[in-house]
Amino acid sequence: MPAKATCKDCYFRSAGLCALPGETLCPTFRALSSGRSLQPPRQARLVIRPTMPLVASPGL
């Protein structure tokens, strides 16, 4: 079971860029990676949907 992330694991907190009080994870949390660099957030995989055939509307 992976350990739960804390504010100490956040790039912004470790770089002194966090202005929020407390230790509650916020929406801007970015995990601190090796080398103390900021990694972009993971994005959902792009899924190409099938296209619908174009149909002429009656009356045009």
N, C-alpha and C positions, 0 to 999 in steps of 0.2 A: 504494500500500500504506500503510495508516494506521500511525502510529508506535505502538510498544508502550507501554502505560501503565506508569508507575512510581509509587513512593510519593510523589514530589513532585507528582503529579497528583491526589492524594487530598485530599478536603475535610478529613478529620480531621487529617492530617499538617500541612496548611497552617494550620489553626486552632490548632495546638498541643494537639490533643486525643488524639493517638495515643500510646499507652504502649508500643508494641511496638518492640523493637530491630531493627536491620537494615533492609534495603531490599527485602524479599520481600513481594509483594502478599498481602494477607490477605482472608478472606471478607467483612470489613466494608468493603472498598474502595468508596468513592463518589467518582465523578469530580467534580472541582472545576469548576463551571460559571461562566459569566460573572457578574460581580457578587458572587462569592464566597459563593454561597448553596448550601445543601444541597438536592439534588433527590432525590425518592424513587426507589428502584430501579425499573427497568422490570419490568413484570409480563407474564406470558403472556396472550395474548388469550383471552377467554372464548369457548368454543365450546359452544353448546347442543346436547346430544345428544338424538336422538329418544327419546321415552318408549316404554316397552314397555306393551302393553295388559295390563290386569289380568285374570288368569284365576283363577277359583275353583278351589281344590284339592279333589279328590274326598275325601269322608269328613268334610267339615266342616259 
